[in-house]
Structure formats: structure tokens, C-alpha cells
């Protein structure tokens, strides 16, 4: 391994280019050293390579990939930057900035709409990078959980495909949208709710009406962490009913056979107060920042 000074002198020969199948060995090698070998990138890599929309780029140095980044379309006009990784042996040398700038330039040159990404509250370097490249932090969230309630009516029922129009009208006008600036959690990727997202949730039996259509909830089964639970992706109801819906959600979790209910909730009083009233506690040390940037006018 070269010392940092030598590496810094050689960084001018780093090339950011589209990812290729021949990069697989390098990507699997350096991601095995990230997050104690539990990085999700190896399981997503082949899908990223074959994604017909968006782009996947690597940073190449001396014939080997030493970093990567992925751009994906979550919904029409909505894009997500993910998987920004740098080989630990090449950290703090500007590789992440180059990858970020490259994928952002690619998006601005080829697409329109809005692009977003998330990062931890402790990742100060990425915060500065976002600000330098015109991103605005729009949301800060963290995880809240509560034990499931068993043997109690949950007051939820699955939404039906024929109700899609009614679902869309309800969701687009729900007062609780203000809590999450209109975004829904698509399993660690956030997008503004739209008809395609809601239709997919109905088909997959993840969207439920609450108490005679006074509320609506979208969930997904969370299997990536120790707490196996349904995870709230979207919550819609009158603001004064949030704590009641969250309490009933605990009963839904119990009915579905889970030990807990969970929501990566916005860190604002209008959300935190009803969470506490409904018996939820924070189970993360850090929070998650969501950034967004709109395409420049052409």
C-alpha cells in the first residue's frame, strides 16, 4: 500500500467511467472491507449493471475500480443517488467527490426532474459536498419502534385495486404530508408519492385503509435489521389522529405476527409528540438526512 502523499500525487490519473462487468472482482473486493463485510452492494451489483435506466459509475485507478456510485429512477422524474463507495485504502483523497460530481453531471446532462440522496447525520464530509453541489437538506428522520399489541383489533383493511383513484385523492390531500415534505420511504430510498408508487403498493398488499377511510398507511416488511417488523413507508391521516393511528399500527404489527412496529419518523414536534404518546421510543443513535436538487432549466 502506498502512503497518502504518493496516492495524492497519483489521483490525477483516477478516471470516473461507466461500470462494466469486468469491474465485478474489484467491487466485491473493496466492498467486503466496508461495514464489516455486510455492505448490501454485492447483492445489488448485477442488478445495477443491467439497469436500463439511470447509470452506474466506477472510479478507476491503475486499471482497478476503487470506488462506485449508482443513479436510479424511483418514479417518473424522480432520481436517487446511492451506493457511493470508496475503497478504504483510498479514503480522504477526493475520490468520493469525483464520483458524486460525475454522476450529478450525468444526471443534469441526460435527465430532468429532481434527484435526491440520503446520508447519516454524522457524515459531515457528505453534508459539505451536498451544499457545494447545490443540494438542499429537506428532511431529517430517525427510527422509532414500539412493541406490538396482540389480541386487539387493528382497524386496518387492505386497499383494493378498484380504489386506486380514491387512494390517490386521499394521499395527495392528506394533512400529514407536511411532516415528510410529501416523501414516502421506498425501502431506504425516498420519493414524492405518486400514482405508480401507490398502485404498486396496492398490488403487493402493502397499502391499508384505517378506520373507515379516515387514514391510510403503506408498509413494507423490514428484514435488514435485528428488529423484524413492518416498517411504515407512508402515513396519512388528520394531524390530531396520528397518535391513534400509530397505536392501532402496533396492533396491526401484532396481528401480522411481528414483535414491534417501526417508523423512520421526521424529527419535528408534530411527529415526535404523537409517537411518544403512542408508546414509541428512538432506537437509533444517529439520524438520516435527505437532500434534493432540481434539474436546472434548459
N, C-alpha and C positions, 0 to 999 in steps of 0.2 A: 504493500500500500504506500502511495506517495504522500509526502507531507502536504499540508494545506497550501503552503506557498507555491509548491510546484504545481499543484492542482489548479490554483487560481490563475497561474500563468498559462495553463493549457485550456482554460474554459472558453477561450475564443474559438476553439475548434469544436465545441458542442453544437450539434445540429438538431433542430426540432423538425421532425418529419412524420408523415402518416405511419401508423403502426402496421407491421407486417407479420405474417405467421412465423417468419424466421426469428422474431423477437421473443417468442414464447419462452425459450430457455432462460434468457436474461431476466425477463419479467418475473418468472416463477422463482428465480434465484434471489433477486433482491427483495421481492415482497415477502419471502419466507423470513426475512430479518425484521419485518415490521409488525407491530402489535403482537410480539411474542409468537410469531408464526400463525396468527389467527386472522390475518387480513383476508377480506372477502374477495379481493381482486382475482386470485387464481380461479375461483369458481365462476366468475363473470367474464373472464378474459376471452374465451372463444366466442361468446355471445357478442362482446364488444367488437371483436374483429369482423363479425359477419353482419353487424347492424347496418342496414341500408340507409338509415337516416343519421344525421349527426356526424361525428368524427372521433377517432382515437389517435392520439399523437404520442410519440416517444421522444425522449432526448437521447441522442446517440453520441457517445464519446469513444474514440479509438475503436470503432467497429462494434460496440456493445451498447445496448439500451441501458441507461442508468436512471431513467425516470419516465413517467407517463401521465396522461390526463385524458379524460373522456368527456365528450359533449353528447347529450342525448335529448331527444324531443319527448316531452312528457305528454303534451297535448298540442293541438294546432296553435302555432305562435308562441309556445312556451318551451323554453330550453333549460337544461340543467347541466352544470359543470360538476363532475365528480371524479373520484379516483386519482386526485393529484398526489403522486408518489415520487419520492426521490430515494435512490439507493443510499442507505445510511452512511456509506463510505464517501459520499459526495454531498453531504449536507452543508448548509451555510455558505454555498458558493454561487447562489443565484440561479440554480437550475429550475427550482420551482417557479420563480418569477418568469423565466423564459417560457416555460410550458404554459403558464397562465396567460401570458401575453399572446402566445401563438394561437391558443385555442380561442381566445377572445377575438383576435383579429380575423380568424377563420369565420367565426360566427357573424361578425359585423359585415364581412365581405359577401357572405352567402345567404344570410337569413334576415328575418325581421322579427318583430315582436319583443319578447322580453327573455332575458337569461338570468338564472339565479344559481346560487350555491350556498352551502352551509359550512360552518366551521365551529369549533369549540371556542368558548369564551376565553380560554387560556392561550389560544393560538394568535398571539399578538402580531407576529410577522404577517400572517394572512390578513388580519384586520387592516394593517397598513397597506398591503398590496391591493386589497379591495378598494380602499379610499383613493389610492393613486390612479386606479384604472376606472374611476367613475361609478363604482357601485355604491349603493345606499343600503345601510342596515335597516331592515323593515320589521324585523321580528326577533324577539329573544324568548326562548322556551326552555323548559326543563321537565324532567319526568316526575310525575306524581302517581302513586299507587295506593290502593286500599284493598283490604281483604274482601273477598267475595261474600255475598249473603246467600245462604242456602235456604231452600224451603219457602221461598217467598215469591209472589207474582212479580214479574219484571216489568209488565205493562209495555212491552215492545212486541211488534209483529213485523215480519219481513215485508218490504215494499215489493209490489208486483210490476212486471214489465208494462202492463197497460196503464200504470200510474206515473209513467216517466214524466209526462208533461206537468202533472200536479207536483211531482217531486221537484222538478226544475224551478217551478214558480215559487215553491216554498223556500228552497235553498237560496235562490237569488235575492230573496227579500228578508231572510232571517236576521233579526237584530244581532245575534251572536257573531255574525260575520266580522263585525268590528273588532272582535277580540283577536282574530288571527289575520287581519287585513285581507280577508277573503280567501286565504290559502287552505288547502287540505294536505294532510300528510299521506303521501303515496309511498309509505314504507321507506322512510329516510330520504325522500325527495318531496319537495313541496311545490304545488302548482295551484293557480287560481281555479276554483271549481268550475267545471263546465259540463255540458250535456254528455259528452263522451265518457267522462270520468264517472258520472252518476249512473249512466246506463250500464257500464261495466260492473259497477258495484252491485246493481240490482241483479244482473245475470249471475254474479258469483255469490249471491245471498249474503252480502255484507252491508246492506242498507236496510234500516228498520225504522218504521214509524213508532212514535211514542205517544201514549195516552190520547188515543183518538185523533191523531194527526196534529197535536199541538207541538210536537217536536220531532226531530229526525236525527238519527245517528248512523255514522258509517264507521265500521271497524275492520280490523284485519288481525289474523292470528299472529301473535308475536312469539317467535321461536328462537330468536338470536341471543337472548339473554337468559340468565338463570330463572327469572320470573316468567313462567309460561302463562300468557294472559291474552285476552283480546285487547287490542290497542285502539283507542279512539283515533280515527282519522279526521272525522268531521262531526261537529256537534251544532245542531240548530234548534233554537227554542227562544221564547221570551227571556230577556235577561234576568227577570226575577224568578224564573223557574229553573235556573241552571243547577242549583244545589239539589233540587228534587230529581231532575233527570240523572244527575251523577249518582245519586243514591240508588235509583232504580237500575242504573247501569251495573252497580255492584251485584244486584240480584240477577241481572242478565248473565254476568260472568259466572255466577254460581250455577245457574240453570244450564249453561253450556259446559259445565264441568271444570272450570278454571278456579284457581285458588285466589286470584286477585283480578282487579280491574286496573287499567293504566291509561294515562293520557299524558302526552308530551305537551304540556299546557303553556300558554303565553304568560310571561311574567309581568302581569298587570293586575291591579287590585280587583277589577271586575271579574277576573277569572279565579284568582287565588282565594278570595274570600269564600265563594261558594264551594270551592274544593275542600277547604278546611271544614266548612260546615257539614259537608258530606262525608267527612272522615278520611280524607286523603292526606298523605304525607310525601314530602320530596325524598326521592331515593337516588338522586344524582348529586355529586359534589359540584360539577360544572354545569353550565348552560350551553345552549346551542344558538348561534347567531345565523340568521337568514339574510342574505344580501341579494339585491336585484339591480339590473341595469336594463334600460330600454334601448332598442336599436336606434342609432342616430338617423335623422331624416335624410333621405337621399334625394 
